[in-house]
Amino acid sequence: MLTVNQIYKTLGALSNRYERLKKKFNDFYALAGYLSSGRSEISGISLEGHLDENYFIVAFCGQLLEFRFSITIDDNSAAKGVVSSYVTDPVNPSQRILVTRFTYSESGATDVQKPEDIEDLISVDSDAGAVFLVCYCLHNAFAG
């Protein structure tokens, strides 16, 4: 059985990792904002942040895609950020359907397989990575 101090120390460390991963999610949202700018090659994308509630919404072509943040602990006891994207179930609007889920490390690197024409790792906290990830999830929502 763990001691009280061990439990407090473990939870304190987890809280610190959560805050760092949450900041990466907030950065992801900010960088993805490029898609709603006049400079974006894709028109009609808008973003709405609800970061205090751990999610943001991307609207495109009449579809709303919710990007939700959470954390998980991997097999090596490392905390990972989890981004899950959902659409509303057209048959039962009170339900959501998972479209895409990916994880990222404290460095921002994701587990999303990169396309052949991208050299760098896909990262939630890089301009190109954030834009790609949102577009990847949107594409999955429309392809599925």
Protein Blocks (a to p, Z undefined) as FASTA:
>chain_A
ZZfklmmmmmmmmmmmmmmmmmmmmmmmmmmmmmmpmkbmbghiacdddfknopacddee
hiacdddddddddfkopacdddddddddfklmmbccdfbdcdddfkopacbdcdfklmbd
cdfkbfklmmmmmmmmmmmmmmZZ
